[in-house]
């Protein structure tokens, strides 16, 4: 790339790793060398101009390209969810039920949402996938999304990935009052915190935000069940639901 652009190799490296901010001319030259056209350049530039902001908010209706890019670049991902299963661990049927409950008006919109949710999970097919820990509050297990079969498949998906799933027990009430949060770490770039609200999806690179995010995950680590205990709880939810499918009641809220 440096030879083709006529740049010093260190300039290419610094831009690619986020150590230096290129001018729009630099971006145009770089993307043209990659074979990208003017529409791609305009779209990329619109998003990239916020790459060095300490705080960056996007409308929830955006297509999550920024989040997908972050997930694919991360070397470590720490995530906390209270009422829902983390998007990277959702089954297709669970995601579809969520989009249906969200009131999307057309089947096309629902399927498009499911498709994008599943596309994010391509990180599991990477040869060097990120190191992950997902903290899931027990409330997310108790909240039924879709039918019982949907929940059974979702429990099994979590059980299959139990090595990096930590359940936060229902009696940890103070943690149920927190907001969902993700913390991404990268090989050379600065860490990034991410949270979602009804009004905006917020990315934060500010040192104070990263420090507070790490403190939360330290507290979660102290209160959450360990991997074996989490596996046992998930197995119990699977067993309980299977009993319910045979007419013996359910513990689902």
Helices and strands as residue ranges (DSSP letters): H 2-5, H 9-16, H 24-33, H 38-48, E 55-58, H 65-73, E 76-81, G 87-89, H 92-101, H 107-120, G 121-125, E 131-137, H 138-142, H 148-160, G 162-164, E 165-168, H 173-176, E 181-185, E 192-196, E 201-204, H 207-223, H 227-245
